[in-house]
Amino acid sequence: MFSTLVALPGGRFLDAVVEGERAYRLRWGAPGDWRVVYEPGERRVQGKRHAYGFRSIEQLRYDFERDVEDAQAARRQPR
C-alpha cells in the first residue's frame, strides 16, 4: 500500500492512496475543490466524469500526470 498527502505551491495538494487495481485514489487540487480525481472505474477532470479502465500502475500515473498538467495549463490561460 502507498499513501501520501503533499502540499504543493499555489495552495494545491496531491493526495494519493494506491493499494492495487481495485483500490486507489489520486487527487490533485484542494480539499473541497479537487480538480483531478482518479478512482476505480472513473476519472473526474475539472468536474467532468469519464470512465476509466485500470491497465497498470505505470499507465495510471501517466494518465493522472497528463490530466494534472492539462488542468494546470487551463488555469494559466487568460479568460
mmCIF file of the N, C-alpha and C atoms, coordinates in Angstrom:
data_MODEL
# 
_entry.id   MODEL 
# 
loop_
_atom_site.group_PDB 
_atom_site.id 
_atom_site.type_symbol 
_atom_site.label_atom_id 
_atom_site.label_alt_id 
_atom_site.label_comp_id 
_atom_site.label_asym_id 
_atom_site.label_entity_id 
_atom_site.label_seq_id 
_atom_site.pdbx_PDB_ins_code 
_atom_site.Cartn_x 
_atom_site.Cartn_y 
_atom_site.Cartn_z 
_atom_site.occupancy 
_atom_site.B_iso_or_equiv 
_atom_site.pdbx_formal_charge 
_atom_site.auth_seq_id 
_atom_site.auth_comp_id 
_atom_site.auth_asym_id 
_atom_site.auth_atom_id 
_atom_site.pdbx_PDB_model_num 
ATOM 1   N N  . MET A 1 1  ? 0.842   -1.187 0.000   1.00 0.00 ? 1  MET A N  1 
ATOM 2   C CA . MET A 1 1  ? 0.000   0.000  0.000   1.00 0.00 ? 1  MET A CA 1 
ATOM 3   C C  . MET A 1 1  ? 0.879   1.240  0.000   1.00 0.00 ? 1  MET A C  1 
ATOM 4   N N  . PHE A 1 2  ? 0.433   2.263  -0.709  1.00 0.00 ? 2  PHE A N  1 
ATOM 5   C CA . PHE A 1 2  ? 1.125   3.539  -0.784  1.00 0.00 ? 2  PHE A CA 1 
ATOM 6   C C  . PHE A 1 2  ? 0.116   4.625  -0.467  1.00 0.00 ? 2  PHE A C  1 
ATOM 7   N N  . SER A 1 3  ? 0.465   5.559  0.411   1.00 0.00 ? 3  SER A N  1 
ATOM 8   C CA . SER A 1 3  ? -0.427  6.651  0.766   1.00 0.00 ? 3  SER A CA 1 
ATOM 9   C C  . SER A 1 3  ? 0.399   7.896  1.064   1.00 0.00 ? 3  SER A C  1 
ATOM 10  N N  . THR A 1 4  ? -0.029  9.038  0.504   1.00 0.00 ? 4  THR A N  1 
ATOM 11  C CA . THR A 1 4  ? 0.675   10.292 0.764   1.00 0.00 ? 4  THR A CA 1 
ATOM 12  C C  . THR A 1 4  ? -0.246  11.481 0.533   1.00 0.00 ? 4  THR A C  1 
ATOM 13  N N  . LEU A 1 5  ? 0.015   12.551 1.234   1.00 0.00 ? 5  LEU A N  1 
ATOM 14  C CA . LEU A 1 5  ? -0.634  13.839 1.010   1.00 0.00 ? 5  LEU A CA 1 
ATOM 15  C C  . LEU A 1 5  ? 0.483   14.871 0.995   1.00 0.00 ? 5  LEU A C  1 
ATOM 16  N N  . VAL A 1 6  ? 0.629   15.575 -0.113  1.00 0.00 ? 6  VAL A N  1 
ATOM 17  C CA . VAL A 1 6  ? 1.731   16.518 -0.286  1.00 0.00 ? 6  VAL A CA 1 
ATOM 18  C C  . VAL A 1 6  ? 1.158   17.903 -0.584  1.00 0.00 ? 6  VAL A C  1 
ATOM 19  N N  . ALA A 1 7  ? 1.610   18.901 0.158   1.00 0.00 ? 7  ALA A N  1 
ATOM 20  C CA . ALA A 1 7  ? 1.243   20.290 -0.124  1.00 0.00 ? 7  ALA A CA 1 
ATOM 21  C C  . ALA A 1 7  ? 2.137   20.805 -1.246  1.00 0.00 ? 7  ALA A C  1 
ATOM 22  N N  . LEU A 1 8  ? 1.529   21.406 -2.247  1.00 0.00 ? 8  LEU A N  1 
ATOM 23  C CA . LEU A 1 8  ? 2.250   21.918 -3.407  1.00 0.00 ? 8  LEU A CA 1 
ATOM 24  C C  . LEU A 1 8  ? 2.174   23.441 -3.439  1.00 0.00 ? 8  LEU A C  1 
ATOM 25  N N  . PRO A 1 9  ? 3.058   24.092 -4.174  1.00 0.00 ? 9  PRO A N  1 
ATOM 26  C CA . PRO A 1 9  ? 2.987   25.548 -4.308  1.00 0.00 ? 9  PRO A CA 1 
ATOM 27  C C  . PRO A 1 9  ? 1.634   25.978 -4.876  1.00 0.00 ? 9  PRO A C  1 
ATOM 28  N N  . GLY A 1 10 ? 1.199   27.146 -4.499  1.00 0.00 ? 10 GLY A N  1 
ATOM 29  C CA . GLY A 1 10 ? -0.056  27.674 -5.019  1.00 0.00 ? 10 GLY A CA 1 
ATOM 30  C C  . GLY A 1 10 ? -1.286  27.176 -4.289  1.00 0.00 ? 10 GLY A C  1 
ATOM 31  N N  . GLY A 1 11 ? -1.101  26.567 -3.132  1.00 0.00 ? 11 GLY A N  1 
ATOM 32  C CA . GLY A 1 11 ? -2.243  26.119 -2.341  1.00 0.00 ? 11 GLY A CA 1 
ATOM 33  C C  . GLY A 1 11 ? -2.886  24.839 -2.828  1.00 0.00 ? 11 GLY A C  1 
ATOM 34  N N  . ARG A 1 12 ? -2.232  24.110 -3.685  1.00 0.00 ? 12 ARG A N  1 
ATOM 35  C CA . ARG A 1 12 ? -2.762  22.845 -4.193  1.00 0.00 ? 12 ARG A CA 1 
ATOM 36  C C  . ARG A 1 12 ? -2.140  21.674 -3.436  1.00 0.00 ? 12 ARG A C  1 
ATOM 37  N N  . PHE A 1 13 ? -2.792  20.522 -3.528  1.00 0.00 ? 13 PHE A N  1 
ATOM 38  C CA . PHE A 1 13 ? -2.337  19.311 -2.857  1.00 0.00 ? 13 PHE A CA 1 
ATOM 39  C C  . PHE A 1 13 ? -2.349  18.139 -3.822  1.00 0.00 ? 13 PHE A C  1 
ATOM 40  N N  . LEU A 1 14 ? -1.516  17.164 -3.546  1.00 0.00 ? 14 LEU A N  1 
ATOM 41  C CA . LEU A 1 14 ? -1.542  15.868 -4.208  1.00 0.00 ? 14 LEU A CA 1 
ATOM 42  C C  . LEU A 1 14 ? -1.877  14.854 -3.134  1.00 0.00 ? 14 LEU A C  1 
ATOM 43  N N  . ASP A 1 15 ? -2.958  14.123 -3.324  1.00 0.00 ? 15 ASP A N  1 
ATOM 44  C CA . ASP A 1 15 ? -3.392  13.093 -2.390  1.00 0.00 ? 15 ASP A CA 1 
ATOM 45  C C  . ASP A 1 15 ? -3.400  11.777 -3.153  1.00 0.00 ? 15 ASP A C  1 
ATOM 46  N N  . ALA A 1 16 ? -2.641  10.796 -2.681  1.00 0.00 ? 16 ALA A N  1 
ATOM 47  C CA . ALA A 1 16 ? -2.549  9.524  -3.381  1.00 0.00 ? 16 ALA A CA 1 
ATOM 48  C C  . ALA A 1 16 ? -2.636  8.365  -2.405  1.00 0.00 ? 16 ALA A C  1 
ATOM 49  N N  . VAL A 1 17 ? -3.525  7.427  -2.711  1.00 0.00 ? 17 VAL A N  1 
ATOM 50  C CA . VAL A 1 17 ? -3.644  6.181  -1.982  1.00 0.00 ? 17 VAL A CA 1 
ATOM 51  C C  . VAL A 1 17 ? -3.739  5.084  -3.034  1.00 0.00 ? 17 VAL A C  1 
ATOM 52  N N  . VAL A 1 18 ? -2.794  4.180  -3.035  1.00 0.00 ? 18 VAL A N  1 
ATOM 53  C CA . VAL A 1 18 ? -2.796  3.091  -4.016  1.00 0.00 ? 18 VAL A CA 1 
ATOM 54  C C  . VAL A 1 18 ? -2.577  1.777  -3.297  1.00 0.00 ? 18 VAL A C  1 
ATOM 55  N N  . GLU A 1 19 ? -3.563  0.891  -3.406  1.00 0.00 ? 19 GLU A N  1 
ATOM 56  C CA . GLU A 1 19 ? -3.449  -0.449 -2.841  1.00 0.00 ? 19 GLU A CA 1 
ATOM 57  C C  . GLU A 1 19 ? -3.433  -1.497 -3.947  1.00 0.00 ? 19 GLU A C  1 
ATOM 58  N N  . GLY A 1 20 ? -3.754  -1.111 -5.154  1.00 0.00 ? 20 GLY A N  1 
ATOM 59  C CA . GLY A 1 20 ? -3.780  -2.045 -6.273  1.00 0.00 ? 20 GLY A CA 1 
ATOM 60  C C  . GLY A 1 20 ? -4.836  -1.649 -7.273  1.00 0.00 ? 20 GLY A C  1 
ATOM 61  N N  . GLU A 1 21 ? -5.128  -2.564 -8.173  1.00 0.00 ? 21 GLU A N  1 
ATOM 62  C CA . GLU A 1 21 ? -6.047  -2.308 -9.277  1.00 0.00 ? 21 GLU A CA 1 
ATOM 63  C C  . GLU A 1 21 ? -7.445  -1.903 -8.822  1.00 0.00 ? 21 GLU A C  1 
ATOM 64  N N  . ARG A 1 22 ? -7.918  -2.469 -7.740  1.00 0.00 ? 22 ARG A N  1 
ATOM 65  C CA . ARG A 1 22 ? -9.284  -2.208 -7.302  1.00 0.00 ? 22 ARG A CA 1 
ATOM 66  C C  . ARG A 1 22 ? -9.387  -1.195 -6.167  1.00 0.00 ? 22 ARG A C  1 
ATOM 67  N N  . ALA A 1 23 ? -8.272  -0.723 -5.674  1.00 0.00 ? 23 ALA A N  1 
ATOM 68  C CA . ALA A 1 23 ? -8.297  0.221  -4.556  1.00 0.00 ? 23 ALA A CA 1 
ATOM 69  C C  . ALA A 1 23 ? -7.232  1.291  -4.758  1.00 0.00 ? 23 ALA A C  1 
ATOM 70  N N  . TYR A 1 24 ? -7.658  2.415  -5.327  1.00 0.00 ? 24 TYR A N  1 
ATOM 71  C CA . TYR A 1 24 ? -6.744  3.537  -5.494  1.00 0.00 ? 24 TYR A CA 1 
ATOM 72  C C  . TYR A 1 24 ? -7.544  4.834  -5.527  1.00 0.00 ? 24 TYR A C  1 
ATOM 73  N N  . ARG A 1 25 ? -6.879  5.918  -5.171  1.00 0.00 ? 25 ARG A N  1 
ATOM 74  C CA . ARG A 1 25 ? -7.454  7.246  -5.298  1.00 0.00 ? 25 ARG A CA 1 
ATOM 75  C C  . ARG A 1 25 ? -6.296  8.207  -5.484  1.00 0.00 ? 25 ARG A C  1 
ATOM 76  N N  . LEU A 1 26 ? -6.327  8.942  -6.559  1.00 0.00 ? 26 LEU A N  1 
ATOM 77  C CA . LEU A 1 26 ? -5.352  10.001 -6.814  1.00 0.00 ? 26 LEU A CA 1 
ATOM 78  C C  . LEU A 1 26 ? -6.140  11.295 -6.964  1.00 0.00 ? 26 LEU A C  1 
ATOM 79  N N  . ARG A 1 27 ? -5.716  12.333 -6.244  1.00 0.00 ? 27 ARG A N  1 
ATOM 80  C CA . ARG A 1 27 ? -6.416  13.621 -6.338  1.00 0.00 ? 27 ARG A CA 1 
ATOM 81  C C  . ARG A 1 27 ? -5.402  14.750 -6.404  1.00 0.00 ? 27 ARG A C  1 
ATOM 82  N N  . TRP A 1 28 ? -5.741  15.770 -7.187  1.00 0.00 ? 28 TRP A N  1 
ATOM 83  C CA . TRP A 1 28 ? -4.934  16.976 -7.256  1.00 0.00 ? 28 TRP A CA 1 
ATOM 84  C C  . TRP A 1 28 ? -5.888  18.159 -7.167  1.00 0.00 ? 28 TRP A C  1 
ATOM 85  N N  . GLY A 1 29 ? -5.548  19.119 -6.350  1.00 0.00 ? 29 GLY A N  1 
ATOM 86  C CA . GLY A 1 29 ? -6.367  20.312 -6.175  1.00 0.00 ? 29 GLY A CA 1 
ATOM 87  C C  . GLY A 1 29 ? -6.296  20.739 -4.728  1.00 0.00 ? 29 GLY A C  1 
ATOM 88  N N  . ALA A 1 30 ? -7.468  21.027 -4.177  1.00 0.00 ? 30 ALA A N  1 
ATOM 89  C CA . ALA A 1 30 ? -7.558  21.447 -2.782  1.00 0.00 ? 30 ALA A CA 1 
ATOM 90  C C  . ALA A 1 30 ? -8.788  20.789 -2.171  1.00 0.00 ? 30 ALA A C  1 
ATOM 91  N N  . PRO A 1 31 ? -8.766  20.537 -0.868  1.00 0.00 ? 31 PRO A N  1 
ATOM 92  C CA . PRO A 1 31 ? -9.943  19.951 -0.233  1.00 0.00 ? 31 PRO A CA 1 
ATOM 93  C C  . PRO A 1 31 ? -11.192 20.764 -0.554  1.00 0.00 ? 31 PRO A C  1 
ATOM 94  N N  . GLY A 1 32 ? -12.205 20.088 -1.043  1.00 0.00 ? 32 GLY A N  1 
ATOM 95  C CA . GLY A 1 32 ? -13.430 20.755 -1.467  1.00 0.00 ? 32 GLY A CA 1 
ATOM 96  C C  . GLY A 1 32 ? -13.380 21.264 -2.891  1.00 0.00 ? 32 GLY A C  1 
ATOM 97  N N  . ASP A 1 33 ? -12.218 21.230 -3.504  1.00 0.00 ? 33 ASP A N  1 
ATOM 98  C CA . ASP A 1 33 ? -12.049 21.703 -4.890  1.00 0.00 ? 33 ASP A CA 1 
ATOM 99  C C  . ASP A 1 33 ? -11.007 20.840 -5.608  1.00 0.00 ? 33 ASP A C  1 
ATOM 100 N N  . TRP A 1 34 ? -11.215 19.529 -5.587  1.00 0.00 ? 34 TRP A N  1 
ATOM 101 C CA . TRP A 1 34 ? -10.297 18.626 -6.264  1.00 0.00 ? 34 TRP A CA 1 
ATOM 102 C C  . TRP A 1 34 ? -10.518 18.742 -7.763  1.00 0.00 ? 34 TRP A C  1 
ATOM 103 N N  . ARG A 1 35 ? -9.496  19.139 -8.504  1.00 0.00 ? 35 ARG A N  1 
ATOM 104 C CA . ARG A 1 35 ? -9.590  19.378 -9.949  1.00 0.00 ? 35 ARG A CA 1 
ATOM 105 C C  . ARG A 1 35 ? -9.426  18.114 -10.771 1.00 0.00 ? 35 ARG A C  1 
ATOM 106 N N  . VAL A 1 36 ? -8.617  17.169 -10.291 1.00 0.00 ? 36 VAL A N  1 
ATOM 107 C CA . VAL A 1 36 ? -8.397  15.893 -10.985 1.00 0.00 ? 36 VAL A CA 1 
ATOM 108 C C  . VAL A 1 36 ? -8.513  14.786 -9.940  1.00 0.00 ? 36 VAL A C  1 
ATOM 109 N N  . VAL A 1 37 ? -9.397  13.825 -10.195 1.00 0.00 ? 37 VAL A N  1 
ATOM 110 C CA . VAL A 1 37 ? -9.614  12.712 -9.269  1.00 0.00 ? 37 VAL A CA 1 
ATOM 111 C C  . VAL A 1 37 ? -9.684  11.417 -10.077 1.00 0.00 ? 37 VAL A C  1 
ATOM 112 N N  . TYR A 1 38 ? -8.893  10.453 -9.668  1.00 0.00 ? 38 TYR A N  1 
ATOM 113 C CA . TYR A 1 38 ? -8.937  9.108  -10.247 1.00 0.00 ? 38 TYR A CA 1 
ATOM 114 C C  . TYR A 1 38 ? -9.333  8.135  -9.153  1.00 0.00 ? 38 TYR A C  1 
ATOM 115 N N  . GLU A 1 39 ? -10.397 7.374  -9.399  1.00 0.00 ? 39 GLU A N  1 
ATOM 116 C CA . GLU A 1 39 ? -10.843 6.317  -8.502  1.00 0.00 ? 39 GLU A CA 1 
ATOM 117 C C  . GLU A 1 39 ? -11.220 5.119  -9.367  1.00 0.00 ? 39 GLU A C  1 
ATOM 118 N N  . PRO A 1 40 ? -11.336 3.943  -8.769  1.00 0.00 ? 40 PRO A N  1 
ATOM 119 C CA . PRO A 1 40 ? -11.628 2.761  -9.589  1.00 0.00 ? 40 PRO A CA 1 
ATOM 120 C C  . PRO A 1 40 ? -12.826 2.974  -10.517 1.00 0.00 ? 40 PRO A C  1 
ATOM 121 N N  . GLY A 1 41 ? -12.592 2.773  -11.814 1.00 0.00 ? 41 GLY A N  1 
ATOM 122 C CA . GLY A 1 41 ? -13.645 2.859  -12.814 1.00 0.00 ? 41 GLY A CA 1 
ATOM 123 C C  . GLY A 1 41 ? -13.975 4.245  -13.315 1.00 0.00 ? 41 GLY A C  1 
ATOM 124 N N  . GLU A 1 42 ? -13.367 5.276  -12.731 1.00 0.00 ? 42 GLU A N  1 
ATOM 125 C CA . GLU A 1 42 ? -13.768 6.635  -13.093 1.00 0.00 ? 42 GLU A CA 1 
ATOM 126 C C  . GLU A 1 42 ? -12.634 7.625  -12.891 1.00 0.00 ? 42 GLU A C  1 
ATOM 127 N N  . ARG A 1 43 ? -12.650 8.654  -13.730 1.00 0.00 ? 43 ARG A N  1 
ATOM 128 C CA . ARG A 1 43 ? -11.774 9.800  -13.518 1.00 0.00 ? 43 ARG A CA 1 
ATOM 129 C C  . ARG A 1 43 ? -12.611 11.047 -13.675 1.00 0.00 ? 43 ARG A C  1 
ATOM 130 N N  . ARG A 1 44 ? -12.331 12.055 -12.855 1.00 0.00 ? 44 ARG A N  1 
ATOM 131 C CA . ARG A 1 44 ? -13.020 13.346 -12.946 1.00 0.00 ? 44 ARG A CA 1 
ATOM 132 C C  . ARG A 1 44 ? -11.958 14.406 -13.180 1.00 0.00 ? 44 ARG A C  1 
ATOM 133 N N  . VAL A 1 45 ? -12.161 15.166 -14.226 1.00 0.00 ? 45 VAL A N  1 
ATOM 134 C CA . VAL A 1 45 ? -11.215 16.216 -14.578 1.00 0.00 ? 45 VAL A CA 1 
ATOM 135 C C  . VAL A 1 45 ? -11.998 17.511 -14.685 1.00 0.00 ? 45 VAL A C  1 
ATOM 136 N N  . GLN A 1 46 ? -11.724 18.429 -13.774 1.00 0.00 ? 46 GLN A N  1 
ATOM 137 C CA . GLN A 1 46 ? -12.370 19.730 -13.721 1.00 0.00 ? 46 GLN A CA 1 
ATOM 138 C C  . GLN A 1 46 ? -13.890 19.601 -13.786 1.00 0.00 ? 46 GLN A C  1 
ATOM 139 N N  . GLY A 1 47 ? -14.413 18.667 -12.986 1.00 0.00 ? 47 GLY A N  1 
ATOM 140 C CA . GLY A 1 47 ? -15.853 18.497 -12.853 1.00 0.00 ? 47 GLY A CA 1 
ATOM 141 C C  . GLY A 1 47 ? -16.501 17.578 -13.868 1.00 0.00 ? 47 GLY A C  1 
ATOM 142 N N  . LYS A 1 48 ? -15.780 17.128 -14.866 1.00 0.00 ? 48 LYS A N  1 
ATOM 143 C CA . LYS A 1 48 ? -16.349 16.236 -15.882 1.00 0.00 ? 48 LYS A CA 1 
ATOM 144 C C  . LYS A 1 48 ? -15.958 14.796 -15.577 1.00 0.00 ? 48 LYS A C  1 
ATOM 145 N N  . ARG A 1 49 ? -16.949 13.911 -15.585 1.00 0.00 ? 49 ARG A N  1 
ATOM 146 C CA . ARG A 1 49 ? -16.720 12.496 -15.279 1.00 0.00 ? 49 ARG A CA 1 
ATOM 147 C C  . ARG A 1 49 ? -16.475 11.709 -16.562 1.00 0.00 ? 49 ARG A C  1 
ATOM 148 N N  . HIS A 1 50 ? -15.540 10.753 -16.458 1.00 0.00 ? 50 HIS A N  1 
ATOM 149 C CA . HIS A 1 50 ? -15.212 9.876  -17.574 1.00 0.00 ? 50 HIS A CA 1 
ATOM 150 C C  . HIS A 1 50 ? -14.971 8.475  -17.016 1.00 0.00 ? 50 HIS A C  1 
ATOM 151 N N  . ALA A 1 51 ? -15.333 7.464  -17.798 1.00 0.00 ? 51 ALA A N  1 
ATOM 152 C CA . ALA A 1 51 ? -14.999 6.092  -17.405 1.00 0.00 ? 51 ALA A CA 1 
ATOM 153 C C  . ALA A 1 51 ? -13.488 5.933  -17.488 1.00 0.00 ? 51 ALA A C  1 
ATOM 154 N N  . TYR A 1 52 ? -12.939 5.114  -16.604 1.00 0.00 ? 52 TYR A N  1 
ATOM 155 C CA . TYR A 1 52 ? -11.501 4.865  -16.633 1.00 0.00 ? 52 TYR A CA 1 
ATOM 156 C C  . TYR A 1 52 ? -11.244 3.394  -16.351 1.00 0.00 ? 52 TYR A C  1 
ATOM 157 N N  . GLY A 1 53 ? -10.531 2.753  -17.260 1.00 0.00 ? 53 GLY A N  1 
ATOM 158 C CA . GLY A 1 53 ? -10.173 1.354  -17.093 1.00 0.00 ? 53 GLY A CA 1 
ATOM 159 C C  . GLY A 1 53 ? -8.722  1.219  -16.662 1.00 0.00 ? 53 GLY A C  1 
ATOM 160 N N  . PHE A 1 54 ? -8.506  0.673  -15.482 1.00 0.00 ? 54 PHE A N  1 
ATOM 161 C CA . PHE A 1 54 ? -7.161  0.465  -14.957 1.00 0.00 ? 54 PHE A CA 1 
ATOM 162 C C  . PHE A 1 54 ? -6.426  -0.542 -15.838 1.00 0.00 ? 54 PHE A C  1 
ATOM 163 N N  . ARG A 1 55 ? -5.198  -0.184 -16.262 1.00 0.00 ? 55 ARG A N  1 
ATOM 164 C CA . ARG A 1 55 ? -4.372  -1.101 -17.044 1.00 0.00 ? 55 ARG A CA 1 
ATOM 165 C C  . ARG A 1 55 ? -3.105  -1.486 -16.305 1.00 0.00 ? 55 ARG A C  1 
ATOM 166 N N  . SER A 1 56 ? -2.475  -0.515 -15.655 1.00 0.00 ? 56 SER A N  1 
ATOM 167 C CA . SER A 1 56 ? -1.266  -0.768 -14.869 1.00 0.00 ? 56 SER A CA 1 
ATOM 168 C C  . SER A 1 56 ? -1.001  0.457  -14.005 1.00 0.00 ? 56 SER A C  1 
ATOM 169 N N  . ILE A 1 57 ? -0.161  0.278  -12.985 1.00 0.00 ? 57 ILE A N  1 
ATOM 170 C CA . ILE A 1 57 ? 0.222   1.414  -12.143 1.00 0.00 ? 57 ILE A CA 1 
ATOM 171 C C  . ILE A 1 57 ? 0.923   2.477  -12.984 1.00 0.00 ? 57 ILE A C  1 
ATOM 172 N N  . GLU A 1 58 ? 1.787   2.039  -13.888 1.00 0.00 ? 58 GLU A N  1 
ATOM 173 C CA . GLU A 1 58 ? 2.523   2.980  -14.735 1.00 0.00 ? 58 GLU A CA 1 
ATOM 174 C C  . GLU A 1 58 ? 1.575   3.806  -15.598 1.00 0.00 ? 58 GLU A C  1 
ATOM 175 N N  . GLN A 1 59 ? 0.573   3.139  -16.189 1.00 0.00 ? 59 GLN A N  1 
ATOM 176 C CA . GLN A 1 59 ? -0.384  3.861  -17.032 1.00 0.00 ? 59 GLN A CA 1 
ATOM 177 C C  . GLN A 1 59 ? -1.249  4.794  -16.202 1.00 0.00 ? 59 GLN A C  1 
ATOM 178 N N  . LEU A 1 60 ? -1.649  4.349  -15.003 1.00 0.00 ? 60 LEU A N  1 
ATOM 179 C CA . LEU A 1 60 ? -2.427  5.193  -14.094 1.00 0.00 ? 60 LEU A CA 1 
ATOM 180 C C  . LEU A 1 60 ? -1.664  6.476  -13.790 1.00 0.00 ? 60 LEU A C  1 
ATOM 181 N N  . ARG A 1 61 ? -0.397  6.329  -13.446 1.00 0.00 ? 61 ARG A N  1 
ATOM 182 C CA . ARG A 1 61 ? 0.426   7.502  -13.135 1.00 0.00 ? 61 ARG A CA 1 
ATOM 183 C C  . ARG A 1 61 ? 0.552   8.426  -14.346 1.00 0.00 ? 61 ARG A C  1 
ATOM 184 N N  . TYR A 1 62 ? 0.815   7.852  -15.504 1.00 0.00 ? 62 TYR A N  1 
ATOM 185 C CA . TYR A 1 62 ? 0.958   8.656  -16.722 1.00 0.00 ? 62 TYR A CA 1 
ATOM 186 C C  . TYR A 1 62 ? -0.336  9.423  -17.016 1.00 0.00 ? 62 TYR A C  1 
ATOM 187 N N  . ASP A 1 63 ? -1.468  8.744  -16.985 1.00 0.00 ? 63 ASP A N  1 
ATOM 188 C CA . ASP A 1 63 ? -2.746  9.385  -17.294 1.00 0.00 ? 63 ASP A CA 1 
ATOM 189 C C  . ASP A 1 63 ? -3.067  10.490 -16.291 1.00 0.00 ? 63 ASP A C  1 
ATOM 190 N N  . PHE A 1 64 ? -2.837  10.219 -15.008 1.00 0.00 ? 64 PHE A N  1 
ATOM 191 C CA . PHE A 1 64 ? -3.094  11.212 -13.972 1.00 0.00 ? 64 PHE A CA 1 
ATOM 192 C C  . PHE A 1 64 ? -2.205  12.436 -14.156 1.00 0.00 ? 64 PHE A C  1 
ATOM 193 N N  . GLU A 1 65 ? -0.915  12.217 -14.362 1.00 0.00 ? 65 GLU A N  1 
ATOM 194 C CA . GLU A 1 65 ? 0.003   13.341 -14.549 1.00 0.00 ? 65 GLU A CA 1 
ATOM 195 C C  . GLU A 1 65 ? -0.378  14.177 -15.768 1.00 0.00 ? 65 GLU A C  1 
ATOM 196 N N  . ARG A 1 66 ? -0.778  13.529 -16.844 1.00 0.00 ? 66 ARG A N  1 
ATOM 197 C CA . ARG A 1 66 ? -1.197  14.252 -18.043 1.00 0.00 ? 66 ARG A CA 1 
ATOM 198 C C  . ARG A 1 66 ? -2.422  15.131 -17.754 1.00 0.00 ? 66 ARG A C  1 
ATOM 199 N N  . ASP A 1 67 ? -3.405  14.587 -17.028 1.00 0.00 ? 67 ASP A N  1 
ATOM 200 C CA . ASP A 1 67 ? -4.598  15.372 -16.708 1.00 0.00 ? 67 ASP A CA 1 
ATOM 201 C C  . ASP A 1 67 ? -4.272  16.530 -15.766 1.00 0.00 ? 67 ASP A C  1 
ATOM 202 N N  . VAL A 1 68 ? -3.352  16.328 -14.828 1.00 0.00 ? 68 VAL A N  1 
ATOM 203 C CA . VAL A 1 68 ? -2.940  17.421 -13.942 1.00 0.00 ? 68 VAL A CA 1 
ATOM 204 C C  . VAL A 1 68 ? -2.243  18.516 -14.749 1.00 0.00 ? 68 VAL A C  1 
ATOM 205 N N  . GLU A 1 69 ? -1.350  18.136 -15.646 1.00 0.00 ? 69 GLU A N  1 
ATOM 206 C CA . GLU A 1 69 ? -0.672  19.126 -16.488 1.00 0.00 ? 69 GLU A CA 1 
ATOM 207 C C  . GLU A 1 69 ? -1.676  19.912 -17.322 1.00 0.00 ? 69 GLU A C  1 
ATOM 208 N N  . ASP A 1 70 ? -2.657  19.231 -17.905 1.00 0.00 ? 70 ASP A N  1 
ATOM 209 C CA . ASP A 1 70 ? -3.687  19.910 -18.694 1.00 0.00 ? 70 ASP A CA 1 
ATOM 210 C C  . ASP A 1 70 ? -4.519  20.861 -17.832 1.00 0.00 ? 70 ASP A C  1 
ATOM 211 N N  . ALA A 1 71 ? -4.855  20.432 -16.605 1.00 0.00 ? 71 ALA A N  1 
ATOM 212 C CA . ALA A 1 71 ? -5.640  21.280 -15.707 1.00 0.00 ? 71 ALA A CA 1 
ATOM 213 C C  . ALA A 1 71 ? -4.842  22.511 -15.292 1.00 0.00 ? 71 ALA A C  1 
ATOM 214 N N  . GLN A 1 72 ? -3.542  22.344 -15.058 1.00 0.00 ? 72 GLN A N  1 
ATOM 215 C CA . GLN A 1 72 ? -2.699  23.483 -14.709 1.00 0.00 ? 72 GLN A CA 1 
ATOM 216 C C  . GLN A 1 72 ? -2.603  24.454 -15.880 1.00 0.00 ? 72 GLN A C  1 
ATOM 217 N N  . ALA A 1 73 ? -2.454  23.942 -17.084 1.00 0.00 ? 73 ALA A N  1 
ATOM 218 C CA . ALA A 1 73 ? -2.363  24.794 -18.272 1.00 0.00 ? 73 ALA A CA 1 
ATOM 219 C C  . ALA A 1 73 ? -3.658  25.570 -18.470 1.00 0.00 ? 73 ALA A C  1 
ATOM 220 N N  . ALA A 1 74 ? -4.783  24.927 -18.226 1.00 0.00 ? 74 ALA A N  1 
ATOM 221 C CA . ALA A 1 74 ? -6.078  25.598 -18.375 1.00 0.00 ? 74 ALA A CA 1 
ATOM 222 C C  . ALA A 1 74 ? -6.220  26.738 -17.369 1.00 0.00 ? 74 ALA A C  1 
ATOM 223 N N  . ARG A 1 75 ? -5.665  26.568 -16.170 1.00 0.00 ? 75 ARG A N  1 
ATOM 224 C CA . ARG A 1 75 ? -5.728  27.635 -15.160 1.00 0.00 ? 75 ARG A CA 1 
ATOM 225 C C  . ARG A 1 75 ? -4.871  28.824 -15.538 1.00 0.00 ? 75 ARG A C  1 
ATOM 226 N N  . ARG A 1 76 ? -3.807  28.588 -16.303 1.00 0.00 ? 76 ARG A N  1 
ATOM 227 C CA . ARG A 1 76 ? -2.889  29.678 -16.660 1.00 0.00 ? 76 ARG A CA 1 
ATOM 228 C C  . ARG A 1 76 ? -3.375  30.486 -17.858 1.00 0.00 ? 76 ARG A C  1 
ATOM 229 N N  . GLN A 1 77 ? -4.303  29.942 -18.644 1.00 0.00 ? 77 GLN A N  1 
ATOM 230 C CA . GLN A 1 77 ? -4.759  30.637 -19.833 1.00 0.00 ? 77 GLN A CA 1 
ATOM 231 C C  . GLN A 1 77 ? -5.636  31.828 -19.452 1.00 0.00 ? 77 GLN A C  1 
ATOM 232 N N  . PRO A 1 78 ? -5.390  32.957 -20.096 1.00 0.00 ? 78 PRO A N  1 
ATOM 233 C CA . PRO A 1 78 ? -6.250  34.125 -19.809 1.00 0.00 ? 78 PRO A CA 1 
ATOM 234 C C  . PRO A 1 78 ? -7.669  33.880 -20.278 1.00 0.00 ? 78 PRO A C  1 
ATOM 235 N N  . ARG A 1 79 ? -8.595  34.450 -19.545 1.00 0.00 ? 79 ARG A N  1 
ATOM 236 C CA . ARG A 1 79 ? -10.018 34.268 -19.890 1.00 0.00 ? 79 ARG A CA 1 
ATOM 237 C C  . ARG A 1 79 ? -10.555 35.444 -20.627 1.00 0.00 ? 79 ARG A C  1 
# 
